[in-house]
């Protein structure tokens, strides 16, 4: 039988005989390329077939190995359906039940139990079908009519499609033991209890919540962190697992661990609009038959990462203005202004102010990022408000015809961090100057009991505020056109929160009014 390349070669010769001589070269090259591709495909298919054969051989070997281990096990093993009808059993199980395996397959186990225990045994089968694990001594009828008592353990089906019940059969331990055997067993039990106590004490010291559950999602172990997290009064052990949050469902994750060939799973739960975060690791059952859930509180880690991301965005937004001003002044000086002493001094003074502003702005951004990550509390001092508001006013560039009013007593001061406060008030004022096209911008401060109220108001178009105010990051009013990334007010709001101040905003068609409330102080005038 000829191969595909040979058949194509025959077709090539026939095609050459029909084609014009001028087309022979092109036709030959095309068909040779096709033949080469088919040879490659044929080789790939051959390799794949060899791999499939090797995989099938490995699977057959594993099946034979599993069957041998199952059949030669020193304990009797039986697999039944959910009604207790035998599907498969090993050699030891057949010997303990006193019958050949071929006569036991397809037969209900309850039919082999003594009549006096048959009804209770059926009830235990139903419990096992519901996932309840149990162990008991059961009398089985022998072929000769006698009784043999076997220690029976039933493990119910998991959460997967396979509803089989798995049984282990063994001869019960002798009723009487020697004093040495009794002492040895007591010593082993004591050592086991001590080991469990030490392990439990170690797990209780973890900050992670550790929970183990059986196939019925009943808690078999929970450390102290798990009890605190799941909010259960008293002990969690022997209670049914509950969901501490809506999504992702902890019960669903745990149930999946009992599916056939389940893999470890990871999930993240975010609560309170991102203020709380938990990582969940679920592990399938081990030899104990219990699945394990490990829940880690990653709120602090998420807060630090969010602060780092915010710092980058804040820095890109806030550093743009002083850097642009410095670049513009340098460009003017290089364009000829440096030859005019008066203009040169004016622009150098402008550069000095902008560089100083850049230094203070960088310091404020770093302090704000650390405060957001809860890594540093901003240092506070008595900040005179008149010079601060005057400096903010000098830095504004409102449209022509806009009246800029400053109203603040010389003796009024606030207890705050100067860099953060200047950053917040400066952003509010720059936002007012950007969107006010006519009317007035007012910067004022007034005493209000033990506090001071700093007010920035304008007569610009009122903002269409989203839910939660206009301090959401990257929010920009779609009705207001202009440059920017929607970060100015968000950064200002974060700065006020870092100072533990109160922030109010009122916006209407008549303009916007922003009020910052901080603890008050007084400045002595000499």
C-alpha positions, 0 to 999 in steps of 0.5 A: 500500500503506497503512502500519501507522499508516494500517491502525491508523487504519482499525481505530480507526474500526471499533472506535469504531463498535462501542464504547459512546459512554462508552468512545470517549474512552479507546479513542481515547487508547489507540489513538492512543498505540499508533499514535504508538509504532508511528510511532516504531518505524517511524522507528527501523527506517528509520534502522537500515536506512539505517545497514545500507545505509551499512555495506554500501556501506563494506564493498563499497568496502573490498573493492574497494579491497583487491582493487585494491591486491592485484591492482596490487601490484608483488610477486607474492602468492599465497594457498594452502591448507595443502597449497599449492593456490592459492586466490587470486593477483594479476596480478604473480604470474600474470605471474611464473609465466607463466600466466593467473590462471584456470589457476592457481587450484586448482592445487598450486604444487608442480606448477609447480616443476621436477621436480628440486626438487619433493620438497624444495618439498613438504617446505617446504610442509609446514613452512610449514603448521606455521607455519615461515617460510622463503625460498628461490629456486625454479625454476618451469616456464614454458609453453614448458618453460623455467625461471624462478627466483623468490625465494619467501617463505612465511608459515605460518598463524596460530593461528586457523581460517584455515589458509592459507599466504601466498606472495610471489614476486619476481625474485631480485636480479642475481648481480653488483653494482657496487662502488658497489651493494655498498658501499651495501648494506654501509652499509645493513646496517651502519646497520641492525645499529647501529640494532638494537644501540641499540634492544636496549641501550635495551630492556635498560635497561627494568624491563619484560620484552619478548619477541617470538614468531613464530606457532610461539611461538618467541622471536625477541627477549628483553631482559635482564628477560625472560631473568631473569623466565622463568628461562632459562639462556642466551639465550631467542632461538630457544627455544620460549616457556614458561609461567613460572606456571600461570595465566594461561597466557603461551603461550595469550595469545601464541597468541591474538595470531595469530588472525584480527583479534586484539585486544591483550590484558591479563592479571594473574598473581598468585603466592605467595598474592598476594605477587607480581603481574605485568601482561601486555600482548600485542600482535598481529603487525605487519609483522614477523609477530611478536607482542609480550609486555610483562610488568611487575612490579607487586608494589610497586604492589600492595603499596602499594595493599594497605597503603592498603586495610589502613590504612583497615580498621585505622584504622576498627577501632582508632580505634573504642575510644578515640573511643567512650570519649571520646564516653561521657565527654563524654556523662556530663559533659554529663549533670551530672557536670561539676557534681561536682568529683571526678567532673569531674576523674576524667572529664577525666583519662579524656579526657586518657588516651584522647586520648593513646592516640588520638594514639599509636594514629594514629601507630602505624597510620601507621607500620604502613601505611608499614612494610607498603608498605616505604616506612619502617622503624619506628624502634626504641628501648629500651622498658621492658616493665613500664610498657607492660604496666601501661598495657595492663592499666589499659585492659582491662575484663574481666568481673566476677570475672576475675583480672588478673595482671601479672608483669614485672621492672622491669629488663626491656626490649625493643628495639622501636618503642613504639607498634607494640609497645603496639598489638600487646600491647594488641590481644592483651590486649583480645581475651583480655578480650573472650572470657574469662568466668571464670578469669584473664588473665596479662600477663607478660614473661621473659628468654630468652637474648638475647631477651625473651618477652612472653606474653598468656594467658587461660582463655577458650574456645580459638579454632578457628584457620583455616589460617595461624593466627587472624591472617587479616584479617576472620577470626572464630571462628564458635563465639565470639560477640561484636562486632568485625570480625575485625581485632584479631589481624590488626593485631597480627600485622602490627605484630609482623611490622613489628618483625621479631619472632616470634609464636606462638599456642597455643589449646585448650579450656583457653585461649589463649597468645600469645607475642611474641619480641623482642631484649632490653634492660635498664633500669638502676634508680637 
